[in-house]
């Protein structure tokens, strides 16, 4: 008995120490973030250089040792000459003859609530601060859609580029459906992989109702509202046919707005033919006019490197410790859901 008591006391002390250390660590992290006074950081990547480095490394791997030495020697001489020429031009106040326009590459991998729009708005604001009419934006988009207001805001952020006259290309490698297509249709050009999922111009909503379960257990549920349609369908109350009708009416109204927006962005579309809620694969979407060409974002970027200086733009939000934990748990749940869905051999929409 004394042994168990001693062990319990030791365990309680250990848990107390661990909790205290964790609490102190959280306080230190939060204080450090407040002192920095920033909610995130803009990160830029020279994709031309990254691609060229990869190309050079692959080429060197195929060379013999002696050839590698000669290549490095020639490259060093070339770099020296280019640096000297650039310095000379700078002294004369001249621009480089090969001065290129810029292709800004953004990424949007959307979740159900489109929370990534927080970073997207920062990235677009940064690009608009320096972009000229010669420049272009490429958005690598992946999203099966989600809440209307979240994706509506994301599409509005992309419209800022369109309104300023900055050409926008959207590349879809996997999926741009529903809210994802709402974003994509804003672009001047949509490029999609052959088996990417495109479309799903429709609105869906579902809600479980536990009213009968509560009744069987003699549990009453009261709901008081001011306004005839403050609540239409509820989780625990007894739903009425009038409420269901109003709910369907709201869905149809939202669908109408969705159709109008897509048609406004892509007037050549037969909107009634494609706004059925169906999805299509890339090659089928091209035939229906939902996209403009077939290809992957990788081929697109590599092809543009000769014409553009390619810069990756990413706004990394600084997350709190608790946010990191909850988002990690949510990501795990999404991956589990995706696996279950794939086992059922159904596309994710």
N, C-alpha and C positions, 0 to 999 in steps of 0.2 A: 504493500500500500504506500509506504514511504517512497519507494522507487517511482511509482506512478505519479505521486504528488510532485516529486522533484523534477521528473521529466516534463510534466505539465507546466510547472513554473519556468523551467528553462525554455520551453517552446514559446510561452507567452512573452518572455523577455526578448527572444530572437525576433518574433513577429513585430514587436514594438520598435526594436532597433531598425529593422528593414523598412517599416512604414515611415519612421522618422527620417531616414536617409532619403527615401523616395520623395517625401514632402519637401525637404530642403533642396533637392535637385530640381524639382519643379519650380520652386520659388526663384532659384538662381536663373534658370532658363527664361522664365517670364520677365524677370527684371532686366536681363540682358537684351531681350527683344524690345522692351519698352525704351531702353536707352538708345537702341539703334534707330528707333522711331520710324521704321519702314515696315510695310506689310509684305513686301516682296522685293525681288530683284530682277532686272531685265538682263538676260544672257544672250549674247550674240555669237554666232559661229560662222566663220568663213568657210562655206561648204566647197568652194572652188579649191581652196588649199587642202582641205581634208581629202577630197577626191583625188587631187594630184599626188598627195603623199601616198595614198593607197595604191595608185597606179604605179608610182615609182618603186614602191616596195615590192610589188608583184613582178615588175620588170627586172629588178635587181636579183630577185630570188632565182630567176632563170639564167643569170649570167655566171660565168666563171669568176673566180676570185680576182684574177688579173684584169678582166674586163670591168669589174666593179670599181677597181681603183681608178682606171682610166675615166669611167663615167663620173665618179665623184670629183675628179680633178677638172673635167670639162664643165661640170655643173657649177663648181666653185668659181671658175673663171667667168661663166655666163652671169652668175648672180652679181659678181663684182662689177661687170660692165653695165648691167641694168641699174645697179645702185648709183653708179657714177653718172649715167645718163639722166636718171631721175633727179639727182642733185643739181645737175646743170640746168634742167628745165625749171626747177624750183627757183633758181637764182634769176632766171630770165622771166619768171612769172608766167610760164607757159604750162598748159595742161598736157597731159600725155595724149599722144595721138590715139592710142588704143583705149582711151577713157570710155568705160562701158556704163550702160544703164544698170540699174540694180534690180534683181529679183529677190523679193523678201519672202522667205518660206516660213509659214506658220503651221502649227498643228492643232487640231481640235479633235479630241477623242471624248465624245459626249456621253455623259451618264444620264440617268432618268430625269434628274432635276436640272440638267444643263448647268450645273454649278461651275463648269469650266469657263463660262462666259465672263467671269471675273477676270481671268487671265487674258482672255481674248480681247476685251475692251482696252486693257493696258497695252497689249501688243499692237493693236490697230492705231491707238493714239500715238504710240511711238513712231510707227511707220509714217503716219500722216504728217508728223512734225517735220520730216525730212524728205519725203518722196516727191518726185517731180512727175510731169506727164509722161516722161520716157520710161519711168519705172513700172514694175508690175508686182503683184502679190500672188503667191501660190499658197492656197490653203489645202493641206492634206487632211481630209475630213473622214471621220469614222463615227457613225452614230446610228442606232436603230430608232431614235426618237425619244420622246418623253413628254413632260408637262408643256402645255401650250404657251404659258407666259414665259417660261425659261427659253424655249427655242424661238419664240417670237422676238425676245430681246437679242438673242444671238444673231438672228437674221438681220435685225435692225443695225447691229454693229457692223455687219458686212456691207449694208447699204451705205454706210458713211463713206466707204471707199468708192462706191459707184457714184455717189453724189459729187465727190471731189474729182471724178474723172480718172481715177487710178484703176487701171485694168486689173480685173480679178479672175484668176483661174482656180477652180476647185477640182482636186484630184481625189477620186474615191477608189481605194484599193479593196475594201471589204464591203462596207454597207453605208448607205445614206438613204434612210427610209423615214417616212413620216416627218417628224421634226427635223431630221437630218437632211431630207430633201428640201424642206422649207429653207434651210440655210443654203444648200447647194444651188437652188434655182436663182439666187441673187447674182451668181457669177456671170461674167461675160462668156465664159467657156467652161464646160464640165467635161472632164476626162475621167473615164471609169474603166476598171479592169474587166475582162470578159465575163467573169463569174461573180462580180460584185452585185449586191442587192440594191436595187434602185426603185423608188416610187413610194408605194403605200400611202397615197394621198387620201387619207381618211382619218376619222376620229373614233377612238374607242374608250369606253369607261366601264368599269365593273366594280361592284361593291357587294360584299357579303352581308347577309341580314340574319341576326341571331334572335329575332323576336320570338319565334316559336320555341326555341330552346329556353328562353327566359320564362315563357308562359308555363312550360312543362315543369319548371322548377319553382313556380309560384313567385316569380320575381317581376315586379312592376317597373316599367320604364316610362318616365315622364319627360316630354320635350315641349318646351314653351318657346314660341317665336313671336316676333312682331313683324308682320309683313307676310303676305300670302305665300310667297315662294322663297322665304328665307331658308327653308330646308325642303328639298324635294324627296330624295331618298336618304335613308339613314341606316346606320349599322344596327341599332337596337330597337328602334321604334317600329310600329306597324305601318308599312308603306301602303299608299293608296294608288289607285289607277290614275287619279288626277296628278299625283306627284310623278308617277312614271312617265306620263305624257309630257309633262313640263321638262323632265330630264332629257327625254328624247328630242324635244324641241330645241333645247340648248345645244345638244350634240349636233343637230342638223345646222343650226346657226353657225357654230364654230367651223363645221365642215365647209359651209358656204364662204366664210371668210378665208379659209385655207385655200380653196379653189380660186377665189378672186386674186389672192396674193400671187399664187403660182402663175396664173394667166397673165397678170400684170408684168411679172418678171420675164416670162417666156410667151409672148403673144402668139407665136406660131403653133403652140400646142393645141391639140384638140382636147381641151380640158375635161369635157364630159366623158371622153373615152378613157382617159388615164386616171381620173379622180374617183375610182371605184373602190379604193382601199387595197387593190391588188399590188403586188410587187413583181418586178421583172429583173432578170439577170442583165448584165451589161450589154451584151449583143442585142438582146430584145429591146432594151431601153433605147438603144441607138435608133432602131427602126421606128420607134414610137415618138422620137424627138425629145425624149427626156434628157438625153446627154448629147454631146457634140462629137465625141470621138472615143475610140477604144485605146487604152494604154495604161501603164502603171505610173505612179508618181516618180519612181526611180528613173525610168527611161525619160520622162518629161524633164526632170532636173538635169540629167546628164546632157540631154540635147540642147538645153538652154545655156549651158556653161560657156559655150563659145560666144554667145551674144551678150550675156549678162554677168555681172558680178553677183554671185549668189550668196545671200546672207540668211542664216537661220535665226529667227527671232523667237525667243521664248521667255515668258514672264513667269518666274518661279515664285509662287506664293509661300511666305513663311508661315508654317503651320504650328499650332500649339500642340503640346504633347498629347492631350486628350483627342484632338482632331486626327492626329496621325493614327492613334489606336483605333478610333471608330471607323476611319476611312479604310484602314487595313482590313478590319472585320467585314465592312461592307463589300470590299473588293473580293474577299474570299467567298462571300455569299453569292456574289454575281458569277464568279467562276464556277461554283457548284451548280448554280441554276443553268449556266450555259452547257455544262457537261450533261446534265439531265435532259436538257432540250435536244442536244445533239444525239443522244442515245435514242430519242424518239424520232430521229431523222426528220426534224422539222426545221425550217429556216428561222432565224431569230428576227422577229419583227416587233 
